[in-house]
Amino acid sequence: MSIETAQKLAVPQPGWIEGVSKLPTDLAGVSVFDGPPEEMADLVPDDGKKTADTTSQVWILSKNERGYWLTCRYSSTTVTLTRQLPPTVTRCEIIYEKNQSFIGGEPVVRSVKCGPGQL
């Protein structure tokens, strides 16, 4: 649920000293794509639920020759992780903390579950 990054300035800024923040780089968002993410076919969740302390998003994934891809976004970084989901995955559910967010407003992810499910 967390990653370590090594971000650096692409071009040094005269008069400034480069540093690194100690803010966490925890999972702060997930997107499911129909096909490779560079094609920008970001899917809207099919369902979701709200409880007193969580909000969930659910994607129901039918057979698809293009495949489905999952992209994870992290707080305090522009680094993302992306992978193609196995064809056996038919459902993904993301549960977010309702009353917590990172600096910048990204939600705190409680859990991510992708696997076979009911269609």
N, C-alpha and C positions, 0 to 999 in steps of 0.2 A: 504494500500500500504506500510505500515511500521509495524514493530513488535518491541517489547521490549524483550531483551534477558538478561539472567543472566549467562554469561559464567564464568568459573572458571578453574584454573589449576587442572589437575587430580593429579599431584604430585608437591608439592612446590619445588622450585629451590633454593638450598642453596646460600646465598649471594645476592639474588634478592628479590625485593618487588613486589608483585602482584598488578596490577592496572587494570583499565577498561578504554578503549578508549571512547571518546565522539563522535566518528564517527557515522553517521546515519546508521540504519539497514533498509534501504528502499528496496523495491522489485527490484531485479536486473536480474531476469531471470525466465523463465517458461519452463517446459517440459511437453509434453503430452505422456502418456504411454499406450500401448496396454496391458492391464492387470496390475497387481500390479507392482509398480516400482522395487521391489527387483528382478523381472524377467528380468530387464534390456532391455525391448522392447521399447526404447525411439523412438518415431516416428519423422520422418523428416517432416517439414511443407510441405503442398501440394501447397501452393501459398504464395505470398508476394508482397509487393509494396514498392517502395522507392519514397519519396518526397524530397523536399529541406531540410526538418528538421526532417523527421521520416523514420523509416524502419518498416515494418510490417511482421508478420509471421501468416499464416492461416492454420489451420488443418481442413479438412473435415472428419467428423466421421460417417461412415456408421454403421448399426446395428452390434453389437458385443456381443456375449454371455459372453466373458471374462470381458467386461466393459473397460472403459477408465478412466485413473487417471491423475490428474494434480498435479505437484510438483512445488512449488514456492521456489526460492532461493533468498537470501537477501545479500546485501552488508555488509561487515565487520563482518560476522559471518558464521559459518558452519551449523547453524540451518536451516532446511527446513520445510515447511508445505506441506502435501500431503493429497489429498482427492479423493475419487471416484466421477466421474461426474455422474449425473443422466442420465438414458437412453434416456431422451428427448433431451439431448445436441447432436447436430449434427455438430457444428462448434465452433471453438475457434480462436480468433484473439488477438494477442499481438502487441501493438504498442510501439516501442522503440524510444527514442530521438536519432537522428543520430549523433549529434555533442557534446554529453555529455556522460561522463562515471564516475563511482566511482573510488576511489583509488583501484588499483588492476585490472582495466580495465573492470569491469562489466558494461553493459549498463544501462542507466536509463530507467525504464519502465514508459510510459505515461498512458497506459490503458490496461486492460485485459477484454475481453468480451467472454463469453461462453454461448451458448444457442441454441435454435432451429434455423436452417438456411436452406438455399437451398442446396441441394446435386447436 
